[in-house]
């Protein structure tokens, strides 16, 4: 510890008779140093004040990313203690036009073990709130810092403690922002971006549902048409299959199970890449003799088999491979150039993937089950699909998007289902969402048409992002001014 820090500590400790405890005084002394380094934007110096425990959880790059947003607020003009509880201080930091809260805790060696920024509010006067000039209070992407930014950072930094990479993209108040955390490969020091390629797993089902809706709007099929007439005779003769409609496949009420019983029976089956060798002939072999439980028909049961079959039916009806249908119907119109079923696209390499234990794992490849979970994409591409949902339908593609959001059934938990989309309510506003997961990835897409808010969350680990994604989306919906 430098002599200057010791001098500050001893000077402040001498004032504890004025009502400060020794612990509070030490906390404030160390924070005074952090305040100076914030005002001089010396990120490395701030990180050097962190405890080893803090550094084990938060990398220098992660702290730098958060501090870069604080720096955009300008210089700290005043610091006030809001609260001190269990060795943790809450400070109110006053900038020229913003006030933010910071939580700060110091260990026995006078190094901080907690530094978090909780919110950013415009400074109010006796008149109206001060509006910060955009060119003075802008982020690197030209957008103002908000309470939502700090909220996202707080949630994201909790999630990435397991060592994952994380990309969050939001569209709110007609503005787009992305937030990136972690490393594209552990130890390489490279942040992901909104153009980093991730596995998106079951978000693929949204694409498959759109392809079905496209066929419906073109009057090629009806949602209530039985699927049997598009299947080979060897499968369509199964009386259980004859009763299934396209709608039932798309809203998970067909009675088909989550997984086909013969998935692991194909030659060369690899548990770490379970769908790679599962072909259309294997799927039809399963369907040929499968018996449905009558009690499950018309009841919601999430089914990868159903969406794998729906993807094959789309391909059969269009007489084109599934990916060609995706390209022509969805990707090309929206200029989604980085969505694919491959691990590499235009030299862009899929991010390194990790299982729940943190070990590197295989990407999943697909054949017949591609419609259930076979796509890879980027946050920027997926946001293009999300914001297209906000437009009033003017062409057949937009009518197809609207059709996927129409209610068709509900889950046992009383969540409404459209075609793939799940629907939830917050304060009378409906939002649509879907999640995805693979052996090395977790994903989420959510949209609120009424508030024109959207979120994409992509991770390169199998740790589920649902909770953090819904929390952020609900904050966007519930706090329209942030």
ChimeraX attribute file (.defattr): number of C-alpha atoms within 10 A of each C-alpha:
attribute: neighborCount
match mode: 1-to-1
recipient: residues
	/A:1	9
	/A:2	6
	/A:3	8
	/A:4	10
	/A:5	15
	/A:6	14
	/A:7	12
	/A:8	17
	/A:9	20
	/A:10	14
	/A:11	13
	/A:12	17
	/A:13	18
	/A:14	11
	/A:15	13
	/A:16	15
	/A:17	9
	/A:18	7
	/A:19	9
	/A:20	14
	/A:21	13
	/A:22	16
	/A:23	20
	/A:24	21
	/A:25	21
	/A:26	23
	/A:27	23
	/A:28	24
	/A:29	22
	/A:30	21
	/A:31	23
	/A:32	16
	/A:33	17
	/A:34	21
	/A:35	20
	/A:36	15
	/A:37	16
	/A:38	20
	/A:39	15
	/A:40	12
	/A:41	19
	/A:42	14
	/A:43	19
	/A:44	13
	/A:45	14
	/A:46	21
	/A:47	21
	/A:48	13
	/A:49	20
	/A:50	20
	/A:51	18
	/A:52	13
	/A:53	13
	/A:54	16
	/A:55	15
	/A:56	9
	/A:57	15
	/A:58	19
	/A:59	18
	/A:60	15
	/A:61	18
	/A:62	18
	/A:63	19
	/A:64	17
	/A:65	17
	/A:66	19
	/A:67	18
	/A:68	15
	/A:69	19
	/A:70	22
	/A:71	17
	/A:72	15
	/A:73	23
	/A:74	19
	/A:75	18
	/A:76	20
	/A:77	12
	/A:78	13
	/A:79	19
	/A:80	11
	/A:81	14
	/A:82	13
	/A:83	11
	/A:84	16
	/A:85	9
	/A:86	7
	/A:87	12
	/A:88	18
	/A:89	23
	/A:90	20
	/A:91	21
	/A:92	21
	/A:93	21
	/A:94	22
	/A:95	19
	/A:96	15
	/A:97	18
	/A:98	22
	/A:99	21
	/A:100	23
	/A:101	21
	/A:102	19
	/A:103	17
	/A:104	21
	/A:105	25
	/A:106	24
	/A:107	16
	/A:108	9
	/A:109	8
	/A:110	19
	/A:111	21
	/A:112	24
	/A:113	18
	/A:114	17
	/A:115	19
	/A:116	18
	/A:117	22
	/A:118	19
	/A:119	19
	/A:120	24
	/A:121	16
	/A:122	18
	/A:123	17
	/A:124	13
	/A:125	8
	/A:126	5
	/A:127	6
	/A:128	8
	/A:129	12
	/A:130	13
	/A:131	12
	/A:132	17
	/A:133	10
	/A:134	12
	/A:135	10
	/A:136	12
	/A:137	21
	/A:138	16
	/A:139	18
	/A:140	10
	/A:141	9
	/A:142	12
	/A:143	14
	/A:144	18
	/A:145	22
	/A:146	18
	/A:147	17
	/A:148	18
	/A:149	19
	/A:150	21
	/A:151	17
	/A:152	18
	/A:153	21
	/A:154	16
	/A:155	15
	/A:156	23
	/A:157	19
	/A:158	12
	/A:159	20
	/A:160	20
	/A:161	14
	/A:162	15
	/A:163	20
	/A:164	25
	/A:165	29
	/A:166	28
	/A:167	26
	/A:168	25
	/A:169	23
	/A:170	26
	/A:171	20
	/A:172	20
	/A:173	13
	/A:174	10
	/A:175	9
	/A:176	16
	/A:177	17
	/A:178	18
	/A:179	19
	/A:180	20
	/A:181	27
	/A:182	28
	/A:183	24
	/A:184	24
	/A:185	19
	/A:186	16
	/A:187	9
	/A:188	9
	/A:189	13
	/A:190	14
	/A:191	18
	/A:192	21
	/A:193	21
	/A:194	24
	/A:195	14
	/A:196	20
	/A:197	28
	/A:198	31
	/A:199	36
	/A:200	31
	/A:201	26
	/A:202	26
	/A:203	28
	/A:204	26
	/A:205	29
	/A:206	25
	/A:207	25
	/A:208	28
	/A:209	30
	/A:210	27
	/A:211	27
	/A:212	27
	/A:213	28
	/A:214	24
	/A:215	19
	/A:216	18
	/A:217	18
	/A:218	13
	/A:219	9
	/A:220	11
	/A:221	17
	/A:222	16
	/A:223	17
	/A:224	11
	/A:225	14
	/A:226	17
	/A:227	22
	/A:228	21
	/A:229	12
	/A:230	13
	/A:231	17
	/A:232	11
	/A:233	11
	/A:234	12
	/A:235	22
	/A:236	19
	/A:237	15
	/A:238	16
	/A:239	15
	/A:240	22
	/A:241	23
	/A:242	15
	/A:243	15
	/A:244	21
	/A:245	18
	/A:246	25
	/A:247	25
	/A:248	26
	/A:249	26
	/A:250	29
	/A:251	30
	/A:252	29
	/A:253	25
	/A:254	26
	/A:255	25
	/A:256	28
	/A:257	19
	/A:258	14
	/A:259	14
	/A:260	17
	/A:261	12
	/A:262	12
	/A:263	18
	/A:264	16
	/A:265	10
	/A:266	15
	/A:267	8
	/A:268	11
	/A:269	15
	/A:270	12
	/A:271	13
	/A:272	15
	/A:273	16
	/A:274	17
	/A:275	22
	/A:276	21
	/A:277	20
	/A:278	23
	/A:279	17
	/A:280	15
	/A:281	10
	/A:282	17
	/A:283	21
	/A:284	18
	/A:285	14
	/A:286	17
	/A:287	21
	/A:288	19
	/A:289	15
	/A:290	18
	/A:291	14
	/A:292	16
	/A:293	11
	/A:294	10
	/A:295	8
	/A:296	14
	/A:297	18
	/A:298	15
	/A:299	18
	/A:300	19
	/A:301	19
	/A:302	21
	/A:303	22
	/A:304	23
	/A:305	25
	/A:306	28
	/A:307	29
	/A:308	25
	/A:309	24
	/A:310	27
	/A:311	27
	/A:312	24
	/A:313	20
	/A:314	23
	/A:315	19
	/A:316	14
	/A:317	13
	/A:318	15
	/A:319	11
	/A:320	12
	/A:321	13
	/A:322	22
	/A:323	18
	/A:324	14
	/A:325	19
	/A:326	20
	/A:327	17
	/A:328	12
	/A:329	16
	/A:330	18
	/A:331	21
	/A:332	11
	/A:333	10
	/A:334	15
	/A:335	13
	/A:336	19
	/A:337	15
	/A:338	21
	/A:339	23
	/A:340	20
	/A:341	21
	/A:342	17
	/A:343	19
	/A:344	14
	/A:345	16
	/A:346	7
	/A:347	7
	/A:348	12
	/A:349	13
	/A:350	20
	/A:351	22
	/A:352	22
	/A:353	26
	/A:354	26
	/A:355	19
	/A:356	16
	/A:357	10
	/A:358	16
	/A:359	10
	/A:360	17
	/A:361	18
	/A:362	15
	/A:363	22
	/A:364	24
	/A:365	19
	/A:366	21
	/A:367	17
	/A:368	24
	/A:369	25
	/A:370	29
	/A:371	34
	/A:372	26
	/A:373	28
	/A:374	27
	/A:375	25
	/A:376	23
	/A:377	28
	/A:378	26
	/A:379	27
	/A:380	26
	/A:381	20
	/A:382	23
	/A:383	23
	/A:384	15
	/A:385	19
	/A:386	22
	/A:387	18
	/A:388	14
	/A:389	22
	/A:390	19
	/A:391	13
	/A:392	10
	/A:393	14
	/A:394	8
	/A:395	9
	/A:396	15
	/A:397	20
	/A:398	19
	/A:399	19
	/A:400	22
	/A:401	25
	/A:402	19
	/A:403	19
	/A:404	25
	/A:405	20
	/A:406	14
	/A:407	15
	/A:408	16
	/A:409	20
	/A:410	18
	/A:411	16
	/A:412	9
	/A:413	6
	/A:414	10
	/A:415	12
	/A:416	19
	/A:417	24
	/A:418	22
	/A:419	29
	/A:420	28
	/A:421	25
	/A:422	21
	/A:423	22
	/A:424	16
	/A:425	13
	/A:426	11
	/A:427	8
	/A:428	7
	/A:429	13
	/A:430	15
	/A:431	25
	/A:432	20
	/A:433	24
	/A:434	19
	/A:435	25
	/A:436	23
	/A:437	24
	/A:438	26
	/A:439	24
	/A:440	28
	/A:441	30
	/A:442	26
	/A:443	31
	/A:444	27
	/A:445	29
	/A:446	26
	/A:447	26
	/A:448	26
	/A:449	18
	/A:450	11
	/A:451	18
	/A:452	20
	/A:453	25
	/A:454	27
	/A:455	28
	/A:456	27
	/A:457	28
	/A:458	31
	/A:459	31
	/A:460	32
	/A:461	31
	/A:462	22
	/A:463	23
	/A:464	20
	/A:465	22
	/A:466	18
	/A:467	11
	/A:468	17
	/A:469	25
	/A:470	18
	/A:471	14
	/A:472	22
	/A:473	23
	/A:474	18
	/A:475	16
	/A:476	23
	/A:477	25
	/A:478	14
	/A:479	11
	/A:480	12
	/A:481	11
	/A:482	16
